[in-house]
């Protein structure tokens, strides 16, 4: 992708937009803070796009394409099928391209592809371009501009076809939405009625700058180009829907929990269970009375803030935590520990440690346990 020029993002504008984005996420996610695009409401709303792409690629079945098929109609039909996705079995609908026949055939983004099925010359040229794009070594820019001419400058359609080709470089587009997002971010780029290879390269370059800002100024790890796309899209669509946020009966979209958030909830359950079962009763031994002096929501917020404060590392060893997931080491999962074992589960008397450390420490004095750990390391505890 070489046709794009440098696109500058305004740092101040980004910080203001990102702060607004965080507020909107919390308003739409029952007060939960934004932590990333792979969990929470962001994942519920936007996580379908990579799944949609994989589903479409399965329909395209590019490994089965042969140059001899050009002109036969099979390539064109697979492409049409990869656009017209509405599969309730896997809860997927393609809303990246306007393909439904709701406002007349001429308004469908892919109407030229449908018409080409019965137009041999057009069918052959479209299939030649599609084969070169996906299976050959066609010049991406030349293919884009020719497809642009043939399809009547249907920007969402062309961007979708390139999104299927390479999700690391090409993103879908809805010009009116992204033009507003770019203005909010201080990016001087207009895409509406500007469909061309040069403009599309600038669009993807702008998203690459947003991706960089999300990582550097937003403090997010492993940011993908699709996350930058989702950020811009959600920023504008949440603003549009903000007035509806408090309407009674609005359907709860739900949320996707990441490993860190699942671990926070697991720790909260553990603390609440411990408190319920340690109310000073006499059994074969006296169990210490423990109280939980906050609500479940307050406890989750406290545990999340402790993880942030500790840098997702054990408070006593500095070992990086594992979070709940298939690859997690159980001994390295986070566990809530009372600094003063005789105290209650309250703010100021909590730290998060690895599970094996909590097991080893048991009811030991915190300072004495730290001293022993230093001896194990071969160092000396400072007094």
ABEGO torsion letter per residue (X at the ends): XAABBBBBBBAAAAAAAAAAAAAAAAAAAGGBBBAEAABEAAAAAAAAAAAAAAAAAAAAGAAABBAAABGAGAAAAAAAAAABBBBAAAGBBBAABBABBAAEAAABAAAAAAAAAABAAAAAAAAAAAAAAAABABBAAAAAAAAAAAAGGBAAAAAAAAAAABAAABBBBBAAAAAAAAAAAGBBBBABGABBAAAAAAAAAAAAAAAAAAAAAAGBBGBBAAAAAAAAAAAAAAAAAAAAAABBGBBBAEBBBBAAAAAAAAAAAAAAAAAAABAGBBBABBBBBBBBABBAAAAAAAAAAAAAAAGGBBAAAGBBBBBBEAABBAAABBBBBBABAABBBBBGABBBBBAAAAAAAEABBAAAAAAAAAAAAGBBBBX
